[in-house]
Amino acid sequence: MFLSHYAHIFSWPDDPELRLVYSSRTGSKALVPAEILDNIKPQSLDREDEQTLSELGLIVKDRDQEKEEAAGMVREINSLRQVMSVSVILNLHCNFRCRYCYEGSQKSRRFMSAETANQLIAHIKERFEPGMTKLTLDFYGGEPLLSIGLIKHIAGSLKPFIKSRGGTFECSLVTNGSLLTPKVVEQLVAVGLKRAKITIDGPPENHNFFRPYRSGGPTFDRIIGNIRECCDLINIGISGNFTKDNFEQFPLLFDHLLANNLTPDRVYRLSFSPVLYVNDEFSSGFCGGCASCNEEWLGKAAPFLRGEILKRGYRTGDISPSLCMVDVDNSFVVHYDGTIYQCVAMIGHNEYSCGDIWSGMTDYRQKYHLDHWQQEEECTQCPYLPLCFGGCRYMAFQRDGHMEKVDCQKNFFNATLEHLIRQDITYEDSVS
C-alpha cells in the first residue's frame, strides 16, 4: 500500500507523536501515529491499520490508478445522481439596494409571467425521467418573495406530480429575509418549502450600510426578527458577504445571534463568502470585490471566520469534494423569461444561455468549457483537484473575460487547508 496522492499530512501540536492526515479525495481526516505513517510501504502495516487507512482513502494500492479515478469523479457522481435541481429566477425586482449587487443594472420590475411559469412546469415534468428520485427547486430573484404567488403555483403544481412518480419534492428560497414572516412560511411549507438562505452582511452597522432598503433605511433588525419567528418552522441558513476591510467585524454578528436566542440548534448553518469582483456590462460599480481566491488577505479571512463560527457551536460548510453546478447533470437555471443557463450567476449573459424551456437545452459543454481542467497537467496532478475541479467559472469570467482557463485555487489551499482541517478536529465534538 502507498500513501494516497491526495493525502495531506500536518503536525499535531498537542502530541508530537501524532499526525493530522486529511484526504482531499474522500474528505476523511484522522489523527494517526507518526510511526504508522513511517511504515506505509508494501506489506508493512498490520491488517487493522491497513484496513482503517484504506477505508479512509489515506492509503491506496496504486497511485496512478487513484489519479485516474479522481479524474473520473465528475463522471462517476453524475452516473449515480438521480436528482434534478432547478434554480428559478422569479424576477429581477428587489426591495433592497445592495451596494455590490451582482445583478447590477439588470435589476428592474421584470417578473416571470404566468405563461412562462406554466411552460416551466411542463418542461420540468417532461425532463423528470423514470429513475429520478427527487426534484429540488431553489427560488431566486431579485427578491423571490415579491413573487410568492408564482412560488405557490409552480411548487404547488410540481409537488403532487413528483409524488405521483414516487419521488421526493422540496423547495428552498434565497432571500434577503425582510418578507419572510411566519404567515408566508406556513403558506410555502404547504407546497414543499424546507429551507431558506438569508443574507446578513455582518453586525448591524456594516449590514445596514451594504444592504439597505431601496429608501435607504436599515434592514438588519427586521431580518433578525423574521429569522427568530421562522427558524423553528423551516431550516434557515445565514450567509453573508465580506470584504478585506470588514471581515474582522463579523464575529460581532455571531454574538448578536446568540444574544437574540438564535442559537446553533435553531440556525441550520452559517456560511460567509467574499464579495466578488464584478466587471461585466451589468456592474454596479462597487470596487471592493475579490477577483481571485488566491488573494493573500482571503487566506487569513477564510479560516478566521470559519473558526469563529465553529467555536460558537454553529455548523458551517465541510471541507470535502464538491462539484460546481455547471458540472452537475440535470442541474440548471431558468431565468424569469424562460432562458436556460447552467450557472445562476451568468443570467443575462446571452452568450452563456443554453436554450430555453420551449425548445429545450442546447449542448453547453464547449460554451462552459466543461472538463477544461483535464487539459491542464498542473490540474490533473494537483493534490487539491477534488476540492476544486478547475475552480469558479464565474470568477474566471469576471476576472479574465472568459472561462477558457481554470480558476486555480492551489495557493488558497496551500495557505488555508491546514488551518481548516485543524478547526474540524478541534471543534468536532461541539458541532453535530
KEBA-606999 format. One record per atom (N, C-alpha, C): residue in three letters; x negated, y, z negated. Coordinates in steps of 0.2 Angstrom, whole numbers, plus 5000, padded with zeros to 4 digits. Layout:
N
ALAXYZ
...
//
This chain:
432
MET499649945000
MET500050005000
MET499650065000
PHE499850125003
PHE499550185003
PHE499950245001
LEU499650294998
LEU499950354996
LEU500350385002
SER500950405001
SER501350425006
SER501050495009
HIS501150505015
HIS500850565018
HIS501250625016
TYR501850615013
TYR502250665011
TYR502250675003
ALA501850635000
ALA501750644993
ALA501250704991
HIS501550744986
HIS501150794984
HIS500950784976
ILE500350794974
ILE500150774968
ILE499850834964
PHE500150844958
PHE499950904954
PHE499750884947
SER499350924944
SER499150904937
SER499750914932
TRP499650894926
TRP500250904921
TRP499950924915
PRO499950994914
PRO499551024908
PRO499750994901
ASP500350964900
ASP500550934894
ASP500150874892
ASP499850844897
ASP499550774897
ASP499050764902
PRO498450774901
PRO497950774907
PRO497850704910
GLU498150654907
GLU498150584909
GLU498750574914
LEU499150624915
LEU499750614919
LEU499650664925
ARG500050634931
ARG500050674937
ARG500850684939
LEU500950744941
LEU501650754944
LEU501650744951
VAL502050694953
VAL502050674960
VAL502750684963
TYR502750714969
TYR503350734972
TYR503350714980
SER503950684982
SER503950664989
SER504450714993
SER504150754998
SER504550795002
SER504950755007
ARG504850695007
ARG505250655012
ARG505850625008
THR505850605002
THR506350574999
THR506650624993
GLY506250674991
GLY506550724986
GLY506350694979
SER506050634979
SER505950604972
SER505350634969
LYS505350634962
LYS504750654958
LYS504650614952
ALA504050614950
ALA503950564944
ALA503250594941
LEU503250574934
LEU502650584931
LEU502250514931
VAL501650514934
VAL501350454935
VAL500650454932
PRO500450404928
PRO499750404925
PRO499250404931
ALA498750444929
ALA498250464934
ALA497850394936
GLU497850344932
GLU497450284933
GLU497850244938
ILE498550244938
ILE498850214943
ILE498750244950
LEU498750304951
LEU498650344957
LEU497950324960
ASP497450324955
ASP496750304957
ASP496750234960
ASN497250194958
ASN497150124960
ASN497650104966
ILE497850154969
ILE498350144975
ILE497850134981
LYS497850064983
LYS497550044989
LYS497749974990
PRO497749944995
PRO498049874997
PRO497949824991
GLN498449794989
GLN498449744984
GLN498149764977
SER498149824975
SER497849844969
SER498349854963
LEU498949874965
LEU499449884960
LEU499749824957
ASP500049824951
ASP500449774949
ASP501149774952
ARG501449724952
ARG502049714956
ARG502649774953
GLU502649784947
GLU503149834944
GLU502949904946
ASP502349924946
ASP502149984948
ASP502249994955
GLU502049944959
GLU502149954966
GLU502849954968
GLN503349924965
GLN504049924967
GLN504349994965
THR504150014959
THR504450084957
THR504150134962
LEU503550144963
LEU503250194968
LEU503550184975
SER503650124977
SER503850114984
SER504550134984
GLU505050124979
GLU505750144979
GLU505750224979
LEU505250254976
LEU505250324976
LEU505050354982
GLY504750314986
GLY504450344993
GLY503750374992
LEU503450354986
LEU502750384985
LEU502250344988
ILE502350284989
ILE501850244992
ILE502150204998
VAL501850195003
VAL502050155009
VAL501550105012
LYS501850065016
LYS501450015019
LYS501050035025
ASP501250085028
ASP500950115035
ASP501150185035
ARG500650225035
ARG500750295035
ARG500950325042
ASP500650295047
ASP500850315054
ASP501550295055
GLN501850235053
GLN502550225054
GLN502950265050
GLU502750285044
GLU503050335040
GLU503150405043
LYS502650425047
LYS502750485051
LYS503250485056
GLU503250425059
GLU503750415065
GLU504450415062
GLU504550385056
GLU505150385053
GLU505350455051
ALA504950495048
ALA505050555046
ALA505250605052
ALA504950585058
ALA505150625064
ALA505850605067
GLY506050545065
GLY506750525067
GLY507250535062
MET507150575056
MET507650585051
MET508250625053
VAL508150675058
VAL508750705060
VAL509150665064
ARG508850625068
ARG509250575072
ARG509650525068
GLU509250495063
GLU509550445058
GLU510150475054
ILE510050535051
ILE510550565047
ILE511150575051
ASN511050605058
ASN511650615062
ASN512050545064
SER511650495064
SER511950425066
SER512350405061
LEU512250425054
LEU512550395049
LEU513150445047
ARG513150505049
ARG513650555047
ARG514250545050
GLN514850545046
GLN515450535048
GLN515950595046
VAL515650655045
VAL515950715043
VAL515950765048
MET516550805049
MET516550855053
MET516550925049
SER516150965050
SER516051035046
SER516151085051
VAL516651135050
VAL516851185054
VAL516851255050
SER516451295052
SER516451365049
SER516951405053
VAL517351445050
VAL517851485054
VAL517851555052
ILE517651595057
ILE517651665056
ILE518351695057
LEU518651715052
LEU519351735052
LEU519451805055
ASN518951845053
ASN519051915055
ASN518351955054
LEU518352015057
LEU517652055056
LEU517852115052
HIS518352115048
HIS518552165044
HIS518352155037
CYS518252205033
CYS518052195026
CYS518152255022
ASN518352245015
ASN518452305011
ASN517852325007
PHE517252295009
PHE516652325006
PHE516252355012
ARG515752395009
ARG515252425014
ARG514552415012
CYS514352355013
CYS513652325010
CYS513152365014
ARG512652385011
ARG512052425014
ARG511652385019
TYR511652315018
TYR511252275023
TYR511652225027
CYS512252235028
CYS512752185031
CYS512452155037
TYR512452095037
TYR512152055043
TYR512552065049
GLU513252075049
GLU513652085054
GLU513652155057
GLY513352205053
GLY513252275055
GLY513852305059
SER513652325065
SER514152365069
SER514652315072
GLN514652255071
GLN515152215073
GLN515852225069
LYS515752245063
LYS516252255058
LYS516752305061
SER517452275061
SER517952315064
SER518652275062
ARG519152305064
ARG519852275062
ARG519952225068
ARG519552175068
ARG519652115073
ARG519852055069
PHE520452025071
PHE520651965067
PHE520851915072
MET520751855070
MET520951795074
MET521751795075
SER521951785081
SER522651785082
SER522951725081
ALA523651725080
ALA523951655079
ALA523851605084
GLU523851635091
GLU523751585096
GLU523051555096
THR522551595094
THR521851565093
THR521851515088
ALA522151535082
ALA522251485076
ALA522551415078
ASN523051425082
ASN523451365084
ASN522951315089
GLN522551355093
GLN522151315098
GLN521551285094
LEU521351325088
LEU520851295084
LEU521051235081
ILE521651235078
ILE521951175075
ILE521951115080
ALA522151125086
ALA522251075092
ALA521551055093
HIS521051095094
HIS520351075095
HIS520051035090
ILE520151045084
ILE519851005079
ILE520250935079
LYS520850935080
LYS521250875080
LYS520950825085
GLU520850855091
GLU520550825097
GLU519850795095
ARG519450835092
ARG518750815091
ARG518650765085
PHE519250765080
PHE519150715074
PHE519250645077
GLU518750615078
GLU518750545082
GLU518850495077
PRO519050435079
PRO519150375075
PRO518450365072
GLY518450345065
GLY517750335062
GLY517550385058
MET517750445059
MET517650505055
MET518050505048
THR517750525043
THR518050515036
THR518250575033
LYS517950635035
LYS518050695031
LYS518050755036
LEU518450805034
LEU518450875038
LEU518350925032
THR517850965033
THR517751025029
THR517751085033
LEU518151135030
LEU518251195033
LEU517951255029
ASP517551295031
ASP517251345027
ASP517451415031
PHE517851445027
PHE518151515029
PHE517751575028
TYR517551605033
TYR517151665033
TYR517551725035
GLY517151785034
GLY517451845038
GLY516751885040
GLY516751955041
GLY517151995036
GLY517351965030
GLU517951985027
GLU518151955021
GLU518751905023
PRO518651845021
PRO519151795024
PRO519851805020
LEU519851835014
LEU520451835010
LEU520951895013
LEU520651935018
LEU521051985021
LEU521551945026
SER521351875027
SER521751835032
SER522051775028
ILE522351785023
ILE522551725019
ILE523051685022
GLY523551725026
GLY524051685030
GLY523751635035
LEU523251655038
LEU522851615043
LEU522551555039
ILE522251565033
ILE521951515030
ILE522551455028
LYS523051485025
LYS523651435024
LYS523851405030
HIS523951435035
HIS524151405041
HIS523651355044
ILE523051365045
ILE522551325048
ILE522451265043
ALA522351275037
ALA522151225032
ALA522851185031
GLY523351215030
GLY524051185029
GLY524251135035
SER523951155041
SER524151105047
SER523651055047
LEU523051065046
LEU522551005046
LEU522550955041
LYS522650985035
LYS522650935029
LYS523050875030
PRO523750875032
PRO524150815032
PRO523850775038
PHE523650805044
PHE523350775049
PHE522750725047
ILE522350755044
ILE521750715042
ILE521950665037
LYS522350675033
LYS522550625028
LYS522950565032
SER523250585037
SER523650535041
SER523150485045
ARG522550515046
ARG521950475049
ARG521550435044
GLY521750445038
GLY521450405032
GLY520750445030
GLY520750505032
GLY520150545030
GLY520250595024
THR519750625022
THR519750675016
THR519750745019
PHE520150795017
PHE520050855019
PHE519950905013
GLU519550955014
GLU519451005009
GLU519151075013
CYS519251125010
CYS519051195012
CYS518751235007
SER518351285009
SER518051325005
SER518051395007
LEU517851445003
LEU517851515005
LEU517151545004
VAL516851585008
VAL516351635007
VAL516651705007
THR516651725001
THR517051784999
THR516651834995
ASN516851904995
ASN516551954991
ASN516851944984
GLY517351914983
GLY517651894977
GLY518151944974
SER518252004978
SER518652054975
SER519452044975
LEU519651994980
LEU520351974981
LEU520451904978
LEU519951874975
LEU520051804973
LEU520451804966
THR521051804966
THR521451804960
THR521751734958
PRO521951724952
PRO522251654951
PRO522851644956
LYS523251694957
LYS523851684962
LYS523651664969
VAL523051694971
VAL522851674978
VAL522551604977
VAL522151594972
VAL521851524972
VAL522351474971
GLU522851484967
GLU523451424967
GLU523751414974
GLN523851464978
GLN524151454984
GLN523651414989
LEU523051434988
LEU522551394993
LEU522351324990
VAL522351314984
VAL522251244981
VAL522751204984
ALA523351224985
ALA523851184988
ALA523751154995
VAL523351194999
VAL523151175006
VAL522451155006
GLY522151135000
GLY521451105000
GLY520851134998
LEU520951194995
LEU520351234993
LEU520051204987
LYS519351194988
LYS518951164982
LYS518451204980
ARG518151254984
ARG517651294982
ARG517651364984
ALA517351404981
ALA517251474984
ALA516451494982
LYS516151524986
LYS515551554985
LYS515551634985
ILE515351664980
ILE515451734979
ILE514751764978
THR514751824982
THR514051854982
THR514051914976
ILE513551914972
ILE513451964967
ILE512651984968
ASP512552044969
ASP511852064970
ASP511552094964
GLY511452044959
GLY511152064953
GLY511552104948
PRO511252134943
PRO511652174937
PRO512052224940
PRO512552254936
PRO512952304939
PRO512752364943
GLU512252394941
GLU511952454944
GLU511652434951
ASN511352384952
ASN511052354958
ASN511552334963
HIS512052294960
HIS512552264964
HIS513052324967
ASN513252364963
ASN513652424965
ASN513352464970
PHE512652474970
PHE512352514975
PHE512352474982
PHE512252414982
PHE512152374988
PHE512852354991
ARG513352344986
ARG513952314988
ARG514552354986
PRO514652414988
PRO515252454985
PRO515852444990
TYR516352464987
TYR516952464991
TYR516852514997
ARG517252505002
ARG517252555008
ARG517352625005
SER517652635000
SER517752704997
SER517152724994
GLY516652684992
GLY516052694988
GLY516152674981
GLY516652654979
GLY516752634972
GLY516452574970
PRO516352564963
PRO516052504961
PRO516452444962
THR516152384962
THR516452324963
THR516352264958
PHE515752274954
PHE515552224950
PHE516052204945
ASP516352244941
ASP516752224936
ASP517352184938
ARG517652204944
ARG518252174947
ARG518052094949
ILE517452094952
ILE517252024954
ILE517151974948
ILE516752004943
ILE516651964937
ILE517351944933
GLY517851994933
GLY518451974930
GLY518851924934
ASN518751924941
ASN519151874945
ASN518751804944
ILE518151804944
ILE517751744943
ILE517951714936
ARG518051754931
ARG518251724924
ARG518951694924
GLU519351724928
GLU520051704928
GLU520151644933
CYS519651634937
CYS519751574943
CYS519351524942
CYS518751524938
CYS518251474938
CYS518451404935
ASP519051404932
ASP519251344929
ASP519751314934
LEU519951344939
LEU520451324944
LEU520051284950
ILE519451314952
ILE519051284958
ILE518351294956
ASN517951264960
ASN517251264959
ASN516951334962
ILE516651374958
ILE516451444960
ILE515651444959
GLY515351454965
GLY514651464965
GLY514551534966
ILE513951564963
ILE513751634964
ILE513151634967
SER513151674973
SER512551684977
SER512351754977
GLY511851774980
GLY511651844980
GLY511051854984
ASN510851924985
ASN510351934990
ASN509851984986
PHE509251974986
PHE508752014983
PHE508252044988
THR507852094985
THR507352124989
THR506752124985
LYS506152134988
LYS505552134984
LYS505552194978
ASP505952234979
ASP506052294974
ASP506452274968
ASN506952234969
ASN507452224964
ASN507452154961
PHE507152104963
PHE507252034961
PHE507152024954
GLU506652064951
GLU506552054944
GLU507052074939
GLN507552114942
GLN508152134938
GLN508752084938
PHE508652034942
PHE509251984942
PHE509351944936
PRO508851924932
PRO508951894926
PRO509451924921
LEU509551994922
LEU510052034918
LEU510752014920
LEU510851994927
LEU511451964929
LEU511651894925
PHE511151854925
PHE511251794922
PHE511451794915
ASP511151844911
ASP511351854904
ASP512051884904
HIS512151934909
HIS512851964909
HIS513351904910
LEU513251854914
LEU513751804915
LEU513851764908
LEU513251744905
LEU513351714898
LEU513751754893
ALA513651824893
ALA513951864889
ALA514751864890
ASN514951854897
ASN515651854899
ASN515951784899
ASN515651734895
ASN515851674895
ASN515851634901
LEU515451654906
LEU515351624912
LEU514751574911
THR514851524907
THR514351484905
THR514151424911
PRO513651394910
PRO513451344915
PRO513951284917
ASP514451274912
ASP514951224913
ASP515551254917
ARG515551314917
ARG516151354921
ARG515951374928
VAL515251384929
VAL515051404936
VAL514651354939
TYR514851334945
TYR514651274949
TYR513951284950
ARG513651344953
ARG512951344955
ARG512751414955
LEU512151434954
LEU511851504956
LEU511351484961
SER511351534966
SER510851524971
SER510751594975
PHE510151614975
PHE509951684977
PHE509451674983
SER509551724988
SER509051724994
SER508851794995
PRO508251804999
PRO508051875000
PRO508551905006
VAL508651965005
VAL508952005011
VAL508551995017
LEU508851975023
LEU508451955029
LEU508452015033
TYR507852025036
TYR507652075041
TYR508152065047
VAL508552115049
VAL508952115055
VAL508752165060
ASN508552145066
ASN508352185071
ASN508652185078
ASP509352165077
ASP509652145084
ASP510152205085
GLU510552205090
GLU510952255093
GLU511452275088
PHE511652235083
PHE512152255078
PHE511852275071
SER511152285071
SER510852305064
SER511152365061
SER511252355054
SER511452415050
SER510952465049
GLY510352455051
GLY509852505049
GLY509452495043
PHE509652445039
PHE509352435032
PHE508652405034
CYS508152435030
CYS507452425032
CYS507052375027
GLY507452355022
GLY507052315016
GLY507152245017
GLY507352215023
GLY507452145023
GLY506752105024
CYS506852035023
CYS506251995023
CYS506251965030
ALA505651965034
ALA505551945040
ALA505251875041
SER505051845035
SER504751785035
SER504651755028
CYS504851695027
CYS504751665020
CYS504051665018
ASN503551675022
ASN502851675020
ASN502651745018
GLU503051795017
GLU502851855014
GLU502651845007
GLU502151875005
GLU501751854999
GLU502251864993
TRP502651914993
TRP503051934987
TRP503551874986
LEU503751844991
LEU504351794991
LEU504051734987
GLY503351724988
GLY503051664984
GLY503051674977
LYS503151734974
LYS503251754967
LYS504051754965
ALA504451784970
ALA505151794968
ALA505551724968
ALA505351684972
ALA505751624973
ALA505751574966
PRO505151564964
PRO505051524958
PRO505251564952
PHE505151624952
PHE505351664946
PHE506151664945
LEU506551674950
LEU507251674950
LEU507451604948
ARG507251554951
ARG507451484950
ARG507351464943
GLY506751484940
GLY506551464933
GLY507051504929
GLU507251564930
GLU507651604925
GLU508351574926
ILE508551544931
ILE509251514932
ILE509251444928
LEU508751404929
LEU508651344926
LEU508651344918
LYS508251394916
LYS508051394909
LYS508751414905
ARG509251444908
ARG509851464905
ARG510351404906
GLY510151354909
GLY510551294910
GLY511051294916
TYR510951334920
TYR511351334926
TYR511051294932
ARG511451264936
ARG511251224942
ARG511051274947
THR510651244951
THR510451284957
THR510251234963
GLY509951254968
GLY509851214974
GLY509251164973
ASP509351104975
ASP508751054975
ASP508251064980
ILE507651044978
ILE507051044982
ILE507050974986
SER507350974991
SER507450904994
SER507550915002
PRO507450865006
PRO507550865013
PRO508250895015
SER508350935019
SER508950965021
SER508950985029
LEU509550985032
LEU509551005039
LEU509851065040
CYS509651105044
CYS510051165047
CYS510651145050
MET511151185050
MET511751165053
MET511751155061
VAL511251195063
VAL511051185071
VAL510951115073
ASP510551085068
ASP510351015070
ASP510850955068
VAL511450975065
VAL511950935062
VAL512450925068
ASP512550855070
ASP513150845074
ASP513850855071
ASN514250875075
ASN514950885073
ASN514950945067
SER514550985068
SER514551045063
SER514451105068
PHE514951155068
PHE514951205072
PHE515351265069
VAL515351325073
VAL515651385070
VAL516151405076
VAL516751425073
VAL517251455078
VAL517351525076
HIS517151575081
HIS517251645080
HIS517951665080
TYR518151725078
TYR518851745077
TYR519151745084
ASP518751755090
ASP519051755096
ASP519051685100
GLY518851635096
GLY518851565099
GLY518151545102
THR517651585102
THR517051565105
THR516651525099
ILE516351475102
ILE515951425098
ILE515251445097
TYR514951435091
TYR514251445090
TYR513951385086
GLN513351385086
GLN513051325082
GLN512751355075
CYS512751415074
CYS512451445068
CYS512951505066
VAL513151515060
VAL513651565058
VAL513251635059
ALA512651635058
ALA512351705059
ALA512251725066
MET512351685071
MET512251705078
MET512951725081
ILE513451735077
ILE514151755080
ILE514051825083
GLY514351835089
GLY514251895093
GLY513751905098
HIS513251855097
HIS512651855102
HIS512851805107
ASN513151835112
ASN513451795118
ASN512951745121
GLU512351765121
GLU511851715124
GLU511751655120
TYR512051655114
TYR511951595110
TYR512651555109
SER513151575113
SER513851545112
SER513751475116
CYS514151425113
CYS514151365116
CYS514851335118
GLY515151375122
GLY515851355124
GLY516351395120
ASP516951365120
ASP517551395116
ASP518051335115
ILE518551355111
ILE519051305109
ILE519551285114
TRP519551315120
TRP519951305125
TRP519651255130
SER519051265132
SER518651225137
SER518151175134
GLY518051185127
GLY517551135124
GLY516851165123
MET516451125120
MET515751145119
MET515351125125
THR514851165126
THR514351155131
THR513751125128
ASP513251105132
ASP512651075129
ASP512151135127
TYR512051135120
TYR511751195117
TYR511051175115
ARG510751115117
ARG510151085114
ARG509551135117
GLN509551155123
GLN509051195125
GLN509151265123
LYS509751295122
LYS509851365120
LYS509651375113
TYR509751325109
TYR509551325102
TYR508851295100
HIS508551275106
HIS507851235105
HIS507851185100
LEU508351135100
LEU508351085096
LEU507751045097
ASP507451015091
ASP506850975091
ASP506251015093
HIS506251085093
HIS505651115096
HIS505051105091
TRP505151085085
TRP504551065081
TRP504251005083
GLN504550965087
GLN504250895089
GLN503750915094
GLN503750975097
GLN503250995102
GLN502651025099
GLU502651035092
GLU502051065089
GLU501751015084
GLU501150995086
GLU500750945082
GLU500650965075
GLU500651035074
GLU500551055067
GLU501151035063
CYS501751035066
CYS502351025063
CYS502450945061
THR502250905067
THR502350835066
THR501850805061
GLN501350835060
GLN500850815055
GLN500950845048
CYS501350895047
CYS501450935041
CYS501750895036
PRO501450895030
PRO501750855024
PRO502350885021
TYR502550945024
TYR503150985022
TYR503750975027
LEU503650935032
LEU504050935038
LEU504850915035
PRO504950875031
PRO505650855029
PRO506050915026
LEU505650965023
LEU505951015019
LEU506051075024
CYS505851075030
CYS505851125035
CYS506151115042
PHE505851065045
PHE506051045052
PHE506151105056
GLY505551145056
GLY505551205061
GLY505751265058
GLY506051265052
GLY506251325049
GLY506851355051
CYS506951425050
CYS507651455051
CYS507651485058
ARG508051465062
ARG508051495069
ARG508351565069
TYR508751585064
TYR509051655064
TYR508451695062
MET508051675057
MET507451725055
MET507051725061
ALA506851675065
ALA506451675070
ALA506751725076
PHE507351725077
PHE507651765082
PHE507651835080
GLN507751855074
GLN507751925072
GLN507051945072
ARG506551905070
ARG505851925070
ARG505551925077
ASP505651875081
ASP505251865087
ASP505651885093
GLY506351885092
GLY506751905098
GLY506951835102
HIS506751775099
HIS506951715102
HIS506851665097
MET507051595099
MET507051545095
MET506551485097
GLU506151505102
GLU505751455105
GLU505151425101
LYS504951475096
LYS504351445092
LYS504651435085
VAL504351385082
VAL504551365075
VAL504451425070
ASP504851425065
ASP504851475059
ASP504451435054
CYS503751435054
CYS503351395050
CYS503451415043
GLN503551365038
GLN503651385031
GLN503051355026
LYS502551335030
LYS501951305026
LYS501651345021
ASN501551415022
ASN501251455017
ASN501651465011
PHE502351465012
PHE502851475007
PHE502751415002
PHE502751355005
PHE502751295001
PHE502051284998
ASN501551305001
ASN500851304998
ASN500851344991
ALA501251404992
ALA501251444986
ALA501751434981
THR502251394982
THR502851384978
THR502951314975
LEU502851264980
LEU503051194978
LEU502951174971
GLU502251174969
GLU502051154963
GLU502551184957
HIS502651254958
HIS503051284953
HIS503751264953
LEU504051254959
LEU504751224959
LEU504851154956
ILE504351114958
ILE504451044955
ILE504351044948
ARG503851084945
ARG503751084938
ARG504351104935
GLN504751154938
GLN505351184935
GLN505851124934
ASP505951084939
ASP506351024939
ASP506250984933
ILE505650964933
ILE505450914927
ILE505550944920
THR505351014920
THR505351044913
THR506151054911
TYR506551074916
TYR507251084914
TYR507751034915
GLU507550974918
GLU508050924920
GLU508450894914
ASP508250894908
ASP508550874903
ASP509150924901
SER509050984903
SER509551034901
SER510051054906
VAL509951024912
VAL510351034918
VAL510650974921
SER511250964921
SER511550894923
SER511750904930
//
